[in-house]
Amino acid sequence: ALLPPDPPCAHGQSAGEATEQSRVQYEDLLESEESDDRLIEMVDSALVRRRPPAPPAGFLRLVRPGDTLELWFDDGWWDVKVVAVMRKEGSKEEGSKEEGAEEASKEK
């Protein structure tokens, strides 16, 4: 969530360098393990983006092996590549062996 800015400060700036800062409050990060208060900090405005919209109805029917998606997992967004899609009927749609070998070589 974007919050009203605090009074001007030099937090996160190098000498002679002025960057626009935004005051943000995280939904999933807490100030500490002992606190229930959500973390608030100043960040470079260029790094702030709006929450993505909810996927449209039927989105999962369009996903195919080889597609690149962003997955929310363990408090962060991860770039992932789909290797198989499980349909409700129980049929499994998998990517080609070449795609799997190509991805394995990229990870090394």
N, C-alpha and C positions, 0 to 999 in steps of 0.2 A: 504494500500500500504506500502510495506517495503521501507524505505528510507536509504540512507547511514548513518552510525552511526555518532553521534557527538563525540567529543573527550571523552575519558574515564571519567566516573563519578561514584559516589557511590549512585546515585538515586535509591531508593527502596531496598537498601542492608542493612543488619544488620552488626554490627561490627564483623569482622572475617569471614563473609559469603560472598563468591563471586558467583554471578549468572550472566549468560550471559544475556545481555539486547539487545533488538532490538528497533530501532527507527521506530515508525509506524505513519502513517497518516490515520485517519478514513475518510471514504467516507460520512458517514451520521451523524457525530458528529461535531459540530462547537465549536470554542474556547470559544464563549460566545453568548448570545442571540443577542447582538448588532453587532456581527461580521459575515462576510460571509466566514472567513478563517476556513478551516477544522482543527480540533484538531490534534496536533502532540504531542506524548509523548513517553517516554521510558517505555517498559514493559518487563516482564520476558519472555525470548525467548520460554520457555516451553509452554506459553499460546498462542503463535502465530500459526495460521494455515492458509493454503492457502484457497482462495475462492473456495467453492465447484463448481464442473462442473455443467453446465446446465443439467436439467433432460433430459433423452433420449426421443426421439419421442415416443409417446404412453404411457408415464409414468403413466398418470392419469387413463388409462384403467386398470392398474395393482393394483391400490389402493383398498383395501377392508376394511370393518368395522373391527376394532380390530387392524389394523396396527398402528405402532408408527412412526411418522414423525417429522421433524423439520419444523417449520413454521416461516417465517420472518414476524414480526408484531410489530408495535410501536417501531421501532429502535432496535429490538433485535430478537434473535433466541429463539423459545419456543418449548419444547418437547410437542407434542400433540398426542392424540389417536383418530383415526377416529371412529366416532360413526355411521355415515351414509354417503352414497355416492349418489349424485344426478346425474343421467345419462341424456343425452340430450333428450332422448325419454320421460322424465318425470317420469320414474320409479324410485323408491327409494329403495336402498339396505341398510338395517339397521342391526346393530349388535344384538346379542341376549340380552334378558333382564338380563341374568346372567352377561354378560360383563358390562352392564351399572351399575348394582348393585355393581359389584366388583370395578369399577372405582370410584363410589361415596364413597365407604368405604375407598378407598385409599386417597381421598382428605380430609377426616376428621382428 
